[in-house]
Amino acid sequence: MNAPLPPPSPRRSVRVTALAAAVCLLLAGCSAFGDTSADADAAGRADTGRLKIALVTHGGRGDDFWELVRKGAEAAAEKDNVDLTYASDSDAAGQAELVRDAIRDRVDGIALTLAKPQAMKAPVTEAKSAGIPVVGLNSGLNAWQSTGTLEYFGQDESVAGRAVGEKLNGLKAKHALCVIHERGNVSLEARCAGVKKAFGGETQMLYVDGTDMNAMSAAVTASLEQDPSVDEVVTMGAQFALAAVKSVKTAGSRARVATFDLNKDLVEAVRDGDVQFAVDQQPYLQGYLAVDALWLYKTNGNISGGGVAPVLTGPAFVTKANVAAVAGFAANGTR
């Protein structure tokens, strides 16, 4: 385990400002650092010195899931008097370079995802050498300590996968098609591996290009047409589940659809019965906790989980029976 960086002393209070999110596109497929702010007075906001924190993810542009992560981070930033920059690149090398951009920008803290942990190890080491604390979120639960991050906020994907497998057993499914939209992403691989481990029926992996929804839909349709015994399609994201629903209809298959993660459209699909259930890892909470943890570390020396245990944000199942409880939050864009 890496020893935590010594927490710095809080700075003098400065005028509180409210964060207004902005993303600057640096090049195709990659969003670069950018933020705007506007003066505002708000009750309950921190009066500690203003900090600069960077959130760097592997999320694709326009993905609803990552918008939820970002919204949570922005809410914590506004509360904590933080200047937040958000950047993402689905390419591991590109994400690593964005982390280095944050280091060069002399931020006070970095929150990052670990979908490709090996690619993040060197940038995290560089950040620590520059005296910048780093926390992990969303992906890479089994690698956050070895990579060198202080804390981790996310779901145990292996546990979540096994929970899905058990649920499929309860639904009497026999043949699951587990669709992975990003090859090599440790979190997605762990999910399907967990499903396969717990599910009593057959689990078939299908790798698709998550950046091309038409190709993804066509691949699922083709698999269902080739093997009519598939009675369950398990996807790794809300938009992929919605596409799979269409694929099932196109293929004339009797397969049902279940998924990890949700958004407001997926909530409606669960309510309408088009999707059986979704596993909610609470992405809004992941973004919120990651930024808030860095603020707490910088201003009060706190380390969630003591630096030895992750902070789990899931899994929880959203089904037709309980979907009404989250529908309002989803409509507001926070679930």
N, C-alpha and C positions, 0 to 999 in steps of 0.2 A: 504494500500500500504506500502511496506517496504521501509524504508529510505535507499538511496544508500550508499555504502561504500565510505569513503573519498578517493579520488584519490591520489596515492603516487606520489612522485617527480620522474621525469625521471632520469634514471641512466646515467653515463658517456658513451660516444660513444665507441663502440668496433668494431672490424673488421667485415665487412659485409660478411656473408656466405650465400650460396644458399641451399635451402632445397631440399633434395632428399628423397622421401617418402619411408617408410618401415613399414611393419606390421609384428609383431611377433605373431605367433599363440600360445596362452597359453593353450587352450584345445579345444576340438571339439565344434564348434558352437560359439566360443568366440575368438576374436582377442585382443591381449594385447598391452600395450604401447610399442612403439618402434619408433625410428627415426634415420636417418643418415643425415649427412651434408657434403658438399664439399666446399672448398674455391673458391670464384668467385668474380669478380668485375662486378657490374651491375649499369647502369645509372638509376636514378629515385628511388633507393631503400633507405629506411629509414636509418638514421645514429644514431637513438636513441639506448639506451642500449638494449642488447639482452634479450628478454623475453621468458619464457617457457609457452606455452598454450596447454591445452589438449582439444581435441574434442572427446566427448563420445556419441555414438549414439546407437539406438536399431536396426540398420540395420543388415540384414543377410549377411553372408559372400558371396562374389561374385555377389552381387546385383548391377546391372549397375547404379541404381538410387543413391546408396550411394557412388559409385565411383565418380559421378558428384559432390556430396556434398563435398567429400574429395578433389577433384581437385580444387574446388573453394577455400577451406580453405588453401590448399597448395600455391595457387597463392598469396593470401593475406599474408600468412606467409613469403613467399620469399620477397615480397615487403616491409614488415614491420620489417624485421630482427628478425623473431620469430622462435624459436625451437618448432615445432609442433609435438605433439604425437596424434595418432588416435587410438581409441579402440572402439569395439562394441560388444554388446551381445543382442540378441533378447529377452532373458529372463530378466524381470524387476529386479529381485534380482541380477542377474549377472551384469546388467548395473549399478546398485547402487554401487556395490562393485568396479567396475572400476572407478567410480567417487571418491570413497574413496582412491583408489590407487593413483589417481592424487593428492589428498590432501596430502597424505603421501609423494609424490614426490615433494611437495612444489612448485607446478606450480604457475605462476603469474595470471592465469585466466583459467576458464573452460567454454566451450561451450557444451551444451547438449540438447538432444531431450527429449520431455515430452510425449511420447506415453502412458505411465502409470504414470501420475503425482504423485499419492500418493506414489509410490515407490521412487520417486526422491526428495520428500520434505525433508526427514531427511538428505540425503547427501548434499543437497543444503544448509541447515542450518549449517551443519558441515563445509562446505567450507567457508561460511560467517564468522563463528566464528574464522576460521583460517586466516581471512583477505583476502580471495580469491574471487574476483568478478566472478559471474556466469551469463551467458546469455543463453536464450533458442532459439531453432530454430526448424523448420519443423513441429513439432506436439505439441499440448497442448496450442493452442492460448488462450483458455478460462481459463487456469490454470497458465500461466507464472507468473502473479503477486502474486497470492496466494501461489505459490510454493516458491517464494522469489527471482526469477531471476531479474536482472537489466533491461534487454531488451529482445525483441523477434523478430525473423525474420522468416517469413513464410507466408502461405496462410490462409485465413479464409475459413476453409473447409466447413462450413455451407453455406456460400455464393457461393462457388464453386459448391457444390452439387445442390443448387437451380438453378444455371446457367445451369448445365447439364440437369436438369429436364425441364427447359424452352426450351432448345435446342431440346430435344426429342419431346416436344409438337410441335415445328416447323417442325420436321421431320415426324410428323403424326404417331409416334410410339404408340402402345397400351398397351404393356405388357413388362416391363423391369425386367431383372434378374440382381440384384446388387450383385456382388461377393466380399465378404470380406475375405481376406486371413489371417487375424490375429484377432481373437476374442478378444475384450476388448481394442483394439487400438482406443483411443478416436478420432483420426483424421479420420480413415476409417469409424467408426460408424457415425461421423458427415456428411461425404460425402453422404452416402446412405440415411441418414435421410433427408438431404437437397434435394436429388433427389426425394424422396417420397413426400416431402412437396410441391414441385413445379410441379411435373409431373402429368398430368391429367389422365393418364392411371393407370394400376395396377403396383405396385412395389413389387417385391418378393426378399427377402434377401436370399442369399446362402452363408453359412460359409464353407470355405475350409481350408486345411492346406497348407499355402503358402511355407512351406519348402519342400514339396513333389509335384513337378510339375506333375508327372504322376497321382497322386491321385486327384490333383486339376482339371486336364483336364478331368479325368473320371467322376468327380462329375458334371462338367458343361455339359458334354455329356449326362449323365443320366437325368439331369434336363430338357434338351432340348427334349430328346426323350419322357419323361413322359408328357410334356406339350408343344405341338406344337404351342400354342398361343403365346409363348414368341417370340417377334420380335426384341428385343434389349438386348444385353448382355453388362453390364457396369462393367469394371474391375478397380482395384485400382492401377495398375502398368503396365508398358510397357510389361514386360515378360509375365504377366498374360493375357494381351490382345492378344499377339501373340499365346499363348496356346489356348485361347478361339476361335481364328479364325479356328484352327485345329479341335476343338471340334464341332464347327458349321458344318463343312464339314463332320465330322465323323457321326454326328447325322442326317445328311440330312436335317438340319433346314434352314429356310429362314431368321433367325435372323441376324441382323447386329451387329457389335462390336464397342463400343466406350470405351474410357479409360481415367483415370487420369494418368498423367506423361508420359514421352516419353524418348526414347533413339534413337540411330541412326537406329536400325532395325525397330523401331516403325515408325520413320519418313518415311522410305521406304514403310512401310505398308500403311500409310496414302496416300502417293503419288500414290501407286498402287491401292488404293480404297479398300483394304482389311479391313482397319479400318476407320470408318467414321471421327472421330476426336479425339484429345487428349487435355486434360487440362494441360497446362504447368505452374507449380508453380516455375520454375527456381531454381532447387536444387543447381546448381553451385553458383548462387548468394547467396543462403542461407548460404552456407559454407563460402563464401568470406566475406560476411557482418558480420557474427558472429565473425570471427577471427579479422577482421579489427576493429570492435567495441570495442573489448577487448583491442586492442593496443591503440586506441584513448582514451579510458577511463584511461588506465594506464599512458599514456604519456601526455594527455591534459585534462583529466577530463570530456570528452564529453560523453553524454548519448543519443543515438538515440531515438527519440520519447519522449524525456524528461522523460523517465521512466514511462510514463502513457499511451502511445499508442504503439501498435505493428508496425513494419515496414513490410508492405505487399509486397510479391514478386509474387503474382498471385491473381486470375487466369487469364489465357489468353488461347484462343482456337487456336489450330493448326489444320487446315483443308486442304483439297486438294487445296483449293484456295490460301492459303498463306504458304504452307509447304516449298516451294522453298526458302523462306526468312530465314529459320532456318536450312535447310539441310546442308549447308556448315559448320555451327558451330557444328551440330550434328556429322558430319563426323570427325571433329577434337576432338570429345569427350568432348565437353563442354556444350552441350545442350541435 
